[in-house]
Amino acid sequence: MATRKLDMGAAWSGATALIAQNKDTVSAIAGLFFFLPYLAVGLLAPDMASPETPEIAPGASPDAAMQAMLEQLSNAYADNWPLFMGATVVQFIGSLALLALLSNRDRPSVGEAIKRGFGAAPSYFLAQVLSALLIGVIIGLPLGLSVATGSGVVAALLVPVLLMVALYIFVKFALLAPVIAIEGLRNPIAALQRSWRLTKGNSFRIVLFLVLLFLTIGIIAVLFSLVLGLVFALFDETVANIGNAVVASLVNTLFAVVGLLVLASVHRQLAGPSGEQLAATFE
């Protein structure tokens, strides 16, 4: 099978077309599985959603400031881990449900898509664990050996190289969720292989596309949040906190949904019209 080259313009057009064709159903899943969990975290654990700048002694080093920030975040997660874990699981299933909704096979309803999201979750979780283990071994083994032999310089030189390798592997598995949710491939190893083959020859294009896309969306989101944040600052603290939580939830939901729709569009382009039928080859 010939390698397909990713057309970034067509991928974006495909994503916007998916939004236009499925706006009601996409909105339903986005609201239930993304906006509400984000809002719950923002209202119930504001320190975790929007951490305040920790108090740092004047003249403190950047390392001390970073350590204080990390400690504050660690404490926030330790205090609210059940809420964070619950929101993560809900969004995990919602991501798969949203992708299943975009299946070419039978145009499932929202309820059917959610059911498929639940069914696909174990396979996706196992595949993510396998990919994380692979990246961990590739990074940890060389670094561990270099540190164990006392080669600090070698370890320092290895870090950027290994990070690039990890990024490459991450991109190769970028289509893992669409492969499992849209194609219905439930074997984790087969799904990893399928994603690797689909992204063949397109790793750089995918990275460039995602970086440009989220950089643009990020700039717009920051400006949007700043403007509304100034408006909410005119009200009392309670109203401001609720308003900022709603805005942050909307922005995070936008990032999540656009990212998933773009992945679905990229998958559809690289897999071709018969991608779901071809998935049977890897089962």
TAUR-V115454 format. One record per residue. N is the residue number from 0. RES is the residue in one letter. SS is DSSP state (@ for helix, = for strand, . for the rest). PHI is phi in whole degrees, 0 to 359 (999 if undefined). Layout:
n = <N	N>
res = <RES	RES>
ss = <SS	SS>
phi = <PHI	PHI>
This chain:
n = <0	1	2	3	4	5	6	7	8	9	10	11	12	13	14	15	16	17	18	19	20	21	22	23	24	25	26	27	28	29	30	31	32	33	34	35	36	37	38	39	40	41	42	43	44	45	46	47	48	49	50	51	52	53	54	55	56	57	58	59	60	61	62	63	64	65	66	67	68	69	70	71	72	73	74	75	76	77	78	79	80	81	82	83	84	85	86	87	88	89	90	91	92	93	94	95	96	97	98	99	100	101	102	103	104	105	106	107	108	109	110	111	112	113	114	115	116	117	118	119	120	121	122	123	124	125	126	127	128	129	130	131	132	133	134	135	136	137	138	139	140	141	142	143	144	145	146	147	148	149	150	151	152	153	154	155	156	157	158	159	160	161	162	163	164	165	166	167	168	169	170	171	172	173	174	175	176	177	178	179	180	181	182	183	184	185	186	187	188	189	190	191	192	193	194	195	196	197	198	199	200	201	202	203	204	205	206	207	208	209	210	211	212	213	214	215	216	217	218	219	220	221	222	223	224	225	226	227	228	229	230	231	232	233	234	235	236	237	238	239	240	241	242	243	244	245	246	247	248	249	250	251	252	253	254	255	256	257	258	259	260	261	262	263	264	265	266	267	268	269	270	271	272	273	274	275	276	277	278	279	280	281	282>
res = <M	A	T	R	K	L	D	M	G	A	A	W	S	G	A	T	A	L	I	A	Q	N	K	D	T	V	S	A	I	A	G	L	F	F	F	L	P	Y	L	A	V	G	L	L	A	P	D	M	A	S	P	E	T	P	E	I	A	P	G	A	S	P	D	A	A	M	Q	A	M	L	E	Q	L	S	N	A	Y	A	D	N	W	P	L	F	M	G	A	T	V	V	Q	F	I	G	S	L	A	L	L	A	L	L	S	N	R	D	R	P	S	V	G	E	A	I	K	R	G	F	G	A	A	P	S	Y	F	L	A	Q	V	L	S	A	L	L	I	G	V	I	I	G	L	P	L	G	L	S	V	A	T	G	S	G	V	V	A	A	L	L	V	P	V	L	L	M	V	A	L	Y	I	F	V	K	F	A	L	L	A	P	V	I	A	I	E	G	L	R	N	P	I	A	A	L	Q	R	S	W	R	L	T	K	G	N	S	F	R	I	V	L	F	L	V	L	L	F	L	T	I	G	I	I	A	V	L	F	S	L	V	L	G	L	V	F	A	L	F	D	E	T	V	A	N	I	G	N	A	V	V	A	S	L	V	N	T	L	F	A	V	V	G	L	L	V	L	A	S	V	H	R	Q	L	A	G	P	S	G	E	Q	L	A	A	T	F	E>
ss = <.	.	.	.	.	.	.	@	@	@	@	@	@	@	@	@	@	@	@	@	@	.	@	@	@	@	@	@	@	@	@	@	@	@	@	@	@	@	@	@	@	@	@	@	.	@	@	@	@	.	.	.	.	.	.	.	.	.	.	.	.	@	@	@	@	@	@	@	@	@	@	@	@	@	@	@	@	@	@	@	@	@	@	@	@	@	@	@	@	@	@	@	@	@	@	@	@	@	@	@	@	.	.	.	.	.	.	.	.	@	@	@	@	@	@	@	@	@	@	@	@	@	@	@	@	@	@	@	@	@	@	@	@	@	@	@	@	@	@	@	@	@	@	@	@	@	@	@	.	.	.	@	@	@	@	@	@	@	@	@	@	@	@	@	@	@	@	@	@	@	@	@	.	.	.	@	@	@	@	@	@	.	.	.	.	.	.	@	@	@	@	@	@	@	@	@	@	@	.	.	.	.	@	@	@	@	@	@	@	@	@	@	@	@	@	@	@	@	@	@	@	@	@	@	@	@	@	@	@	@	@	@	.	.	.	.	@	@	@	@	@	@	@	@	@	@	@	@	@	@	@	@	@	@	@	@	@	@	@	@	@	@	@	@	@	@	@	@	@	@	@	.	.	.	@	@	@	@	@	@	@	@	.>
phi = <999	292	287	272	263	289	260	296	297	293	295	292	298	295	294	293	294	297	296	295	282	231	300	290	289	297	297	297	291	298	293	286	259	237	298	297	298	299	294	299	295	296	273	271	222	299	294	274	284	224	295	280	291	291	286	235	297	304	82	293	287	303	296	293	296	295	297	295	295	297	295	295	295	298	295	296	292	296	283	233	298	298	295	297	296	298	296	295	296	299	291	301	292	298	299	291	295	296	292	298	298	267	297	279	291	214	48	294	286	299	298	293	296	296	299	293	299	298	293	276	303	299	296	294	298	297	296	294	298	298	294	295	297	298	296	298	293	296	276	289	296	298	296	298	294	292	291	297	272	79	269	296	295	298	298	296	287	287	306	297	295	292	295	294	296	297	297	299	295	303	292	298	258	296	265	300	297	298	299	284	279	273	279	79	281	257	285	301	293	296	294	297	296	297	297	299	289	295	272	303	79	232	301	295	299	295	299	299	298	293	297	297	297	284	294	295	297	297	297	297	295	296	298	299	293	295	297	291	298	294	294	294	295	284	260	288	299	297	297	297	296	295	299	294	294	296	297	298	294	297	296	296	295	300	301	296	292	299	301	293	294	294	299	297	292	297	299	298	290	283	281	82	297	254	303	291	289	294	301	298	297	263	279>
